[in-house]
Amino acid sequence: MLTWDRSLRIGFISTRFEGTDGVSLETEKWAAVLEKNGHQCFYFAGICDRPADVSMVVPEAFFQHPDNASINRVVYSSPIRPPDITRRIHSLKNHLKDELYRFISQFDLNLLITENVQAIPIHIPLGMALAELIAETGFPVIGHHHDMFWERKRFLTNCVWDILNSVFPPHMPTIRHVVINSSASNQLALRTGISSTLIPNVMDFDHPPPPPDDYAKKVRRDLGLDASEYLILQPTRIVQRKGIEHAIELVSRLFLDARLVISHASGDEGYEYEKFIREYAERLGVPTLFIADIIKEKRGLTEDGRNIYTLNDVYPQAALVTYPSDFEGFGNAFLEAIYYRRPVLVNNYSIFNYDIRPKGFRVIEFDGYITQETVETARRVLQNPSLAAEMAEHNYLLGQRHFSYTMLERRLHTIISSIFGE
C-alpha cells in the first residue's frame, strides 16, 4: 500500500460535473481514489451535481451558457475575429478568473485538477482565466486532458489560433499534464514540447459489480423483450463518431431474434445524426430501442410512472455490447463492458489499436466496416454462452491488471509527490 504523508484540499475544475459523460465519470473515479487516501475534494463548474457544501457553481462556466455559446458560434465559423468578440472573451475571462480566485480562497485549496478545460476549447474564456491565474500565482495544477483540440474537426476552422496555441494547454512550470492515451502524449510533445504522464481511464476492477438485484432484473420486461430475444447494447450517446450505423448493420446481418438498445440521446452535437440512425434502422428492419428517457444517474420513476434505470442495471442484461466508434479519446464504454463481463464488438479505432488491443483483449473486432467474418464471430459468441463467459473472464483479468484503481492510485501518488515532495 502507498503512504500519503500529506492531506491535501484539491479543487476539480470543469465546465460541467453531471451525468455520465466521460469527464464527469473519470473525475468521480479520481476523487474516490484521492479521498480514500485522506485528501478532500471540491468542485468548480457551471453545472454540478456534487454536494453543495463542496461545490461552487458559476453558471457562466458552463460551456452551453448563452454568453459562451454566442462566442463559440462566431469563433468556430470564421477565420477573422471581430473586435467585439475579443472584448467579450476578455470580459467573460475576467469574471471567471475572479470566481476561480474565490473558489481557491473559499475552500483553502492546495492543488487544482483541471478536467479537460485546458485541452478542448469549448470554453475559451475559462481556459484563458485558468492560464492567467496560474501565471499570476504559480498555483500547482494537474491538467487532466481527455481530448485535444486538434483531434476534433469542428475546432480547426476558427479565428482564435493565437489563444488555442497558448492556452490549450498552456506550457507552464507548475502544471503537470496528464493524458489518457499515448497518441495524445506523442502529439502534445511534438506540437508544444510539453511532457505528460499517461493515465488511461479506469474501472474499479478490484471490486467486481454485484449481481443484478430484483429491480435490475425488470429491465428486459420493461423494454418489452421476449425471453429468447438477444439484447444488443449500444451504451453511448448518439453522435457521429460513435459509428452506430455499424451496430445496426451487424444486427441486421445476424439473422437472430435480437434488438439493439441505445442508451443515451444525442447530447450537445445536434440531432441530424440521430435522425439518420432512426431512419437507417427502420430501412434495415432492425428493431431498435432509444431508451435515454429511462436511463439516468439514479433509479426512480418517470412522470408517467415507468421505472428509471442506471446503465449499471442494463449492462448485465446485454448479450453483446457494441462499441463501433470511429474515434475515441480512450473508451469508457469498452472498459464498462469488460467490467460487467460482457462480450464486446469493437471497431479498431486508433487508440484501441495503440493502447488497448496490444494488452491481449479478446473481442469481436472489425476495421472500418462489418465483414462476414465479423458477423459469424458475433453469432457464434451469442449462441455459445460458455465461449462468451470465457472471453469475458479473460478480459476482466486483463482490465484488473492494466486499468484498475490501483494503477491510478500509484500514478497519482507519483505526480503529487513530484509537486509536494515525498
C-alpha positions as CSV (number, residue, x, y, z in Angstrom):
1,M,0.0,0.0,0.0
2,L,1.1,3.5,-0.7
3,T,1.7,6.1,2.0
4,W,0.3,9.6,1.5
5,D,2.0,11.8,4.1
6,R,0.0,14.9,3.5
7,S,-3.7,15.5,3.3
8,L,-4.5,18.0,0.5
9,R,-7.5,20.1,-0.3
10,I,-8.0,19.6,-4.0
11,G,-10.2,21.6,-6.4
12,F,-11.5,19.9,-9.5
13,I,-12.5,22.4,-12.3
14,S,-14.6,21.8,-15.4
15,T,-17.5,23.3,-17.3
16,R,-19.8,20.5,-16.0
17,F,-19.7,17.8,-13.4
18,E,-23.0,16.0,-14.0
19,G,-24.3,12.8,-15.6
20,T,-22.4,10.1,-17.4
21,D,-20.1,11.9,-19.8
22,G,-16.5,10.6,-19.7
23,V,-15.1,13.7,-18.0
24,S,-17.6,13.5,-15.1
25,L,-17.2,9.8,-14.7
26,E,-13.4,9.9,-14.6
27,T,-13.4,12.8,-12.2
28,E,-15.5,10.7,-9.9
29,K,-13.0,7.9,-10.0
30,W,-10.0,10.2,-9.4
31,A,-11.9,11.8,-6.4
32,A,-12.7,8.3,-5.0
33,V,-9.0,7.3,-5.1
34,L,-7.9,10.6,-3.6
35,E,-10.5,10.7,-0.8
36,K,-9.7,7.1,0.1
37,N,-6.1,8.3,0.8
38,G,-7.2,11.1,3.0
39,H,-7.5,14.1,0.6
40,Q,-10.6,16.4,0.4
41,C,-12.1,17.2,-3.0
42,F,-14.0,20.3,-4.1
43,Y,-15.7,21.2,-7.4
44,F,-16.0,24.3,-9.6
45,A,-18.3,24.1,-12.6
46,G,-21.1,25.7,-14.5
47,I,-23.4,22.8,-13.7
48,C,-22.6,20.4,-10.8
49,D,-24.3,17.5,-9.1
50,R,-21.8,17.1,-6.3
51,P,-22.7,18.0,-2.8
52,A,-23.4,21.7,-2.4
53,D,-21.0,22.1,0.6
54,V,-18.0,21.1,-1.5
55,S,-19.1,22.8,-4.7
56,M,-19.0,26.3,-6.3
57,V,-21.4,26.6,-9.2
58,V,-20.8,29.6,-11.5
59,P,-23.4,29.4,-14.3
60,E,-21.1,31.3,-16.8
61,A,-18.6,28.4,-16.6
62,F,-21.0,26.1,-18.3
63,F,-20.0,25.6,-22.0
64,Q,-23.6,26.0,-23.1
65,H,-24.2,29.2,-21.2
66,P,-25.6,31.8,-23.6
67,D,-22.6,34.1,-23.2
68,N,-20.1,31.3,-24.1
69,A,-22.3,29.7,-26.8
70,S,-22.6,33.0,-28.6
71,I,-18.8,33.4,-28.6
72,N,-18.4,29.8,-30.0
73,R,-20.8,30.4,-32.8
74,V,-18.6,33.2,-34.1
75,V,-15.1,31.9,-33.4
76,Y,-15.6,28.5,-35.0
77,S,-17.2,29.8,-38.1
78,S,-14.8,32.4,-39.4
79,P,-11.1,32.9,-39.9
80,I,-11.2,36.6,-38.8
81,R,-12.1,37.6,-35.3
82,P,-14.4,40.6,-34.9
83,P,-13.0,43.0,-32.3
84,D,-16.3,42.8,-30.3
85,I,-15.7,39.1,-29.8
86,T,-12.3,39.7,-28.5
87,R,-13.7,42.1,-25.9
88,R,-16.4,39.7,-24.9
89,I,-13.9,36.9,-24.5
90,H,-11.8,39.0,-22.2
91,S,-14.8,40.3,-20.2
92,L,-16.0,36.8,-19.5
93,K,-12.5,35.6,-18.8
94,N,-12.0,38.3,-16.2
95,H,-15.3,37.4,-14.5
96,L,-14.4,33.7,-14.4
97,K,-10.9,34.4,-13.1
98,D,-12.3,36.4,-10.2
99,E,-14.6,33.4,-9.4
100,L,-11.6,31.0,-9.6
101,Y,-9.7,33.1,-7.1
102,R,-12.8,33.0,-4.9
103,F,-13.0,29.2,-5.2
104,I,-9.4,28.7,-4.1
105,S,-9.9,31.1,-1.2
106,Q,-13.2,29.8,0.0
107,F,-12.1,26.2,0.2
108,D,-8.4,26.9,1.1
109,L,-7.1,24.8,-1.7
110,N,-3.6,23.3,-2.1
111,L,-4.0,21.8,-5.6
112,L,-6.2,22.2,-8.7
113,I,-7.1,19.4,-11.1
114,T,-8.4,20.8,-14.4
115,E,-10.7,18.4,-16.2
116,N,-10.3,18.9,-19.9
117,V,-10.9,22.6,-19.8
118,Q,-7.2,23.2,-20.7
119,A,-7.4,20.8,-23.6
120,I,-10.7,21.1,-25.5
121,P,-11.6,24.7,-26.3
122,I,-15.4,24.6,-25.7
123,H,-15.0,27.4,-23.2
124,I,-12.2,29.7,-24.3
125,P,-12.7,32.3,-21.6
126,L,-12.5,29.7,-18.8
127,G,-9.3,28.2,-20.3
128,M,-7.8,31.7,-20.5
129,A,-8.9,32.5,-17.0
130,L,-7.1,29.4,-15.7
131,A,-3.9,30.2,-17.6
132,E,-3.8,33.8,-16.2
133,L,-4.5,32.6,-12.7
134,I,-1.7,30.1,-12.8
135,A,0.7,32.6,-14.3
136,E,-0.2,35.1,-11.6
137,T,0.0,32.7,-8.6
138,G,2.2,29.8,-9.6
139,F,-0.5,27.6,-8.2
140,P,0.1,23.8,-8.6
141,V,-2.1,22.2,-11.1
142,I,-2.7,18.8,-12.7
143,G,-4.1,19.2,-16.1
144,H,-6.2,16.1,-16.9
145,H,-6.6,16.2,-20.7
146,H,-9.2,13.9,-22.2
147,D,-9.5,15.4,-25.7
148,M,-7.1,17.7,-27.6
149,F,-8.5,20.4,-29.9
150,W,-6.5,19.2,-32.9
151,E,-8.4,15.8,-32.6
152,R,-11.7,17.5,-33.4
153,K,-12.5,18.6,-36.9
154,R,-15.1,21.2,-35.7
155,F,-12.4,23.3,-33.9
156,L,-10.0,23.5,-36.9
157,T,-11.8,26.4,-38.6
158,N,-11.5,29.3,-36.2
159,C,-10.3,32.8,-35.5
160,V,-8.6,32.1,-32.2
161,W,-5.4,30.3,-33.2
162,D,-3.5,32.7,-31.0
163,I,-5.4,31.6,-28.0
164,L,-5.5,27.9,-28.8
165,N,-1.8,27.7,-29.3
166,S,-1.0,29.4,-26.0
167,V,-3.8,28.2,-23.7
168,F,-5.0,24.7,-24.8
169,P,-2.9,23.6,-23.0
170,P,-0.6,26.2,-21.5
171,H,3.1,25.4,-21.1
172,M,3.8,26.5,-17.5
173,P,6.2,25.1,-14.9
174,T,3.6,24.5,-12.2
175,I,1.3,22.4,-14.4
176,R,1.7,18.6,-14.5
177,H,0.0,17.3,-17.7
178,V,-1.9,14.0,-17.8
179,V,-3.3,12.5,-21.0
180,I,-5.4,9.4,-21.4
181,N,-3.7,7.8,-24.5
182,S,-0.3,7.5,-26.0
183,S,-1.2,9.3,-29.2
184,A,-2.1,12.4,-27.2
185,S,1.2,12.2,-25.3
186,N,3.1,12.0,-28.6
187,Q,1.2,14.8,-30.3
188,L,1.4,17.1,-27.2
189,A,5.2,16.7,-27.1
190,L,5.5,17.2,-30.8
191,R,3.3,20.2,-31.1
192,T,4.1,22.0,-27.9
193,G,7.2,20.5,-26.3
194,I,5.1,19.6,-23.2
195,S,5.9,16.3,-21.5
196,S,3.0,14.4,-19.9
197,T,2.1,11.4,-17.8
198,L,-0.2,8.7,-19.4
199,I,-3.1,7.7,-17.1
200,P,-5.8,5.8,-19.0
201,N,-9.4,5.6,-18.0
202,V,-10.0,3.1,-15.2
203,M,-12.7,0.9,-13.5
204,D,-12.7,-0.5,-10.0
205,F,-11.7,-4.0,-11.1
206,D,-10.6,-4.9,-7.6
207,H,-14.2,-4.8,-6.6
208,P,-16.5,-6.6,-9.1
209,P,-20.0,-5.3,-9.6
210,P,-22.7,-7.0,-7.5
211,P,-25.1,-9.4,-9.3
212,P,-28.3,-7.8,-10.6
213,D,-30.9,-7.3,-7.9
214,D,-34.7,-7.7,-8.3
215,Y,-35.1,-4.1,-9.6
216,A,-32.4,-4.6,-12.3
217,K,-34.0,-7.9,-13.4
218,K,-37.0,-5.9,-14.6
219,V,-35.1,-4.2,-17.4
220,R,-35.9,-6.8,-20.1
221,R,-39.6,-6.9,-19.1
222,D,-39.8,-3.1,-19.2
223,L,-38.1,-2.9,-22.5
224,G,-40.6,-5.4,-24.0
225,L,-38.1,-8.1,-24.8
226,D,-39.1,-11.7,-25.2
227,A,-37.3,-14.4,-23.2
228,S,-35.4,-15.6,-26.2
229,E,-34.6,-12.2,-27.6
230,Y,-30.9,-11.0,-27.5
231,L,-30.4,-7.6,-26.0
232,I,-27.6,-5.9,-28.0
233,L,-26.5,-2.8,-26.1
234,Q,-25.0,0.4,-27.6
235,P,-24.1,2.3,-24.4
236,T,-23.2,5.7,-25.8
237,R,-24.6,9.0,-26.9
238,I,-25.9,9.2,-30.5
239,V,-23.0,11.2,-32.1
240,Q,-21.5,10.6,-35.4
241,R,-18.1,9.4,-34.2
242,K,-19.8,6.5,-32.3
243,G,-20.4,4.7,-35.6
244,I,-23.8,3.4,-34.5
245,E,-24.7,2.5,-38.1
246,H,-22.2,-0.4,-37.9
247,A,-24.1,-1.8,-34.9
248,I,-27.4,-1.6,-36.9
249,E,-25.8,-3.3,-39.8
250,L,-24.4,-6.1,-37.6
251,V,-27.8,-6.8,-36.1
252,S,-29.5,-6.8,-39.5
253,R,-27.0,-9.5,-40.7
254,L,-27.1,-11.7,-37.6
255,F,-30.5,-13.2,-38.6
256,L,-31.2,-13.8,-35.0
257,D,-34.0,-12.6,-32.7
258,A,-32.2,-9.6,-31.5
259,R,-32.9,-6.0,-30.6
260,L,-30.5,-3.0,-30.5
261,V,-30.8,-0.9,-27.4
262,I,-29.2,2.6,-27.5
263,S,-28.8,4.0,-24.0
264,H,-28.2,7.8,-24.5
265,A,-29.5,10.7,-26.5
266,S,-27.7,13.0,-29.0
267,G,-26.5,15.4,-26.4
268,D,-24.8,18.6,-27.4
269,E,-23.7,17.8,-31.0
270,G,-27.0,18.2,-32.8
271,Y,-29.8,15.8,-33.9
272,E,-29.1,15.2,-37.6
273,Y,-27.2,12.0,-36.9
274,E,-29.9,10.7,-34.6
275,K,-32.4,11.3,-37.4
276,F,-30.2,9.3,-39.8
277,I,-29.8,6.4,-37.2
278,R,-33.5,6.2,-36.7
279,E,-34.1,6.1,-40.5
280,Y,-31.3,3.7,-41.1
281,A,-32.6,1.2,-38.5
282,E,-36.0,1.4,-40.0
283,R,-34.7,0.9,-43.5
284,L,-32.7,-2.2,-42.5
285,G,-35.6,-3.6,-40.4
286,V,-33.6,-3.6,-37.2
287,P,-35.8,-3.4,-34.0
288,T,-34.1,-0.5,-32.1
289,L,-35.0,1.0,-28.8
290,F,-33.9,4.5,-27.8
291,I,-34.1,4.5,-24.0
292,A,-32.5,7.7,-22.9
293,D,-35.7,8.8,-21.2
294,I,-35.4,5.9,-18.7
295,I,-31.6,5.8,-18.3
296,K,-30.4,8.2,-15.7
297,E,-27.7,8.5,-13.0
298,K,-30.1,7.3,-10.3
299,R,-33.1,5.0,-10.2
300,G,-36.5,6.4,-9.9
301,L,-39.8,6.9,-11.8
302,T,-40.7,8.9,-14.9
303,E,-43.6,11.3,-14.8
304,D,-45.8,8.7,-16.3
305,G,-44.8,6.1,-13.8
306,R,-42.2,4.0,-15.6
307,N,-39.1,2.6,-13.9
308,I,-35.9,4.6,-14.4
309,Y,-32.7,2.5,-14.6
310,T,-29.0,3.2,-14.4
311,L,-26.6,2.0,-17.1
312,N,-25.3,-0.4,-14.5
313,D,-28.7,-2.1,-14.4
314,V,-28.7,-2.6,-18.1
315,Y,-25.1,-3.9,-18.8
316,P,-25.7,-7.3,-17.1
317,Q,-28.8,-7.9,-19.3
318,A,-26.8,-7.4,-22.5
319,A,-25.9,-10.5,-24.6
320,L,-23.4,-8.3,-26.5
321,V,-22.1,-4.7,-26.2
322,T,-21.4,-2.8,-29.4
323,Y,-18.7,-0.2,-29.5
324,P,-18.2,0.7,-33.1
325,S,-16.7,4.1,-32.7
326,D,-14.5,5.7,-35.4
327,F,-12.6,7.7,-32.8
328,E,-12.3,7.8,-29.0
329,G,-10.0,9.6,-26.6
330,F,-9.8,6.2,-24.8
331,G,-13.0,4.2,-24.4
332,N,-15.1,4.3,-21.2
333,A,-17.8,2.1,-22.6
334,F,-15.2,-0.5,-23.6
335,L,-13.9,-0.7,-20.0
336,E,-17.5,-0.8,-18.7
337,A,-18.3,-3.8,-20.9
338,I,-15.2,-5.6,-19.7
339,Y,-16.1,-4.7,-16.0
340,Y,-19.6,-6.2,-16.4
341,R,-18.1,-9.2,-18.1
342,R,-19.9,-8.7,-21.4
343,P,-18.6,-9.7,-24.8
344,V,-17.9,-6.7,-26.9
345,L,-17.8,-5.7,-30.6
346,V,-15.1,-3.1,-31.3
347,N,-14.1,-1.1,-34.3
348,N,-10.3,-1.0,-34.5
349,Y,-10.2,2.8,-33.7
350,S,-6.7,4.2,-33.4
351,I,-6.5,4.4,-29.6
352,F,-7.8,0.9,-29.2
353,N,-5.2,-0.3,-31.7
354,Y,-2.3,1.5,-30.0
355,D,-3.1,1.3,-26.3
356,I,-5.7,-1.4,-25.6
357,R,-5.5,-4.2,-28.2
358,P,-1.8,-5.0,-27.5
359,K,-2.8,-5.9,-23.9
360,G,-4.4,-9.1,-25.4
361,F,-8.2,-8.5,-25.0
362,R,-10.4,-10.9,-26.8
363,V,-13.1,-9.0,-28.7
364,I,-15.2,-9.2,-31.8
365,E,-13.2,-6.9,-33.9
366,F,-13.8,-5.1,-37.2
367,D,-11.7,-2.5,-39.0
368,G,-13.9,0.2,-40.5
369,Y,-16.7,-2.0,-41.9
370,I,-18.6,-5.1,-40.9
371,T,-17.3,-8.2,-42.7
372,Q,-18.9,-11.6,-42.9
373,E,-16.3,-12.9,-40.5
374,T,-17.4,-10.3,-38.0
375,V,-21.0,-11.4,-38.3
376,E,-20.1,-15.1,-38.0
377,T,-18.0,-14.5,-34.9
378,A,-20.7,-12.4,-33.2
379,R,-23.3,-15.0,-34.0
380,R,-21.0,-17.8,-32.6
381,V,-20.4,-15.8,-29.3
382,L,-24.1,-15.1,-28.9
383,Q,-25.1,-18.7,-29.4
384,N,-22.3,-20.1,-27.2
385,P,-22.7,-18.7,-23.7
386,S,-19.6,-20.7,-22.4
387,L,-17.4,-19.0,-25.1
388,A,-18.8,-15.6,-24.2
389,A,-18.1,-16.2,-20.5
390,E,-14.6,-17.4,-21.2
391,M,-13.8,-14.3,-23.3
392,A,-15.4,-12.1,-20.6
393,E,-13.3,-13.6,-17.7
394,H,-10.1,-13.3,-19.7
395,N,-10.8,-9.7,-20.4
396,Y,-11.7,-8.9,-16.8
397,L,-8.4,-10.2,-15.6
398,L,-6.6,-8.0,-18.1
399,G,-8.6,-5.0,-17.1
400,Q,-7.7,-5.7,-13.5
401,R,-4.0,-5.7,-14.4
402,H,-3.9,-2.6,-16.6
403,F,-6.9,-0.3,-15.9
404,S,-7.6,-0.6,-12.2
405,Y,-7.9,1.9,-9.4
406,T,-4.6,0.5,-8.0
407,M,-2.8,1.7,-11.1
408,L,-4.5,5.1,-10.9
409,E,-3.5,5.4,-7.2
410,R,0.1,4.7,-8.0
411,R,0.4,7.2,-10.8
412,L,-1.4,10.0,-8.9
413,H,0.9,9.4,-5.9
414,T,3.9,9.8,-8.2
415,I,2.6,13.1,-9.7
416,I,1.6,14.6,-6.3
417,S,4.9,13.6,-4.8
418,S,6.7,15.4,-7.7
419,I,4.8,18.5,-6.7
420,F,4.9,18.5,-2.9
421,G,7.7,16.0,-2.2
422,E,7.6,12.6,-0.6
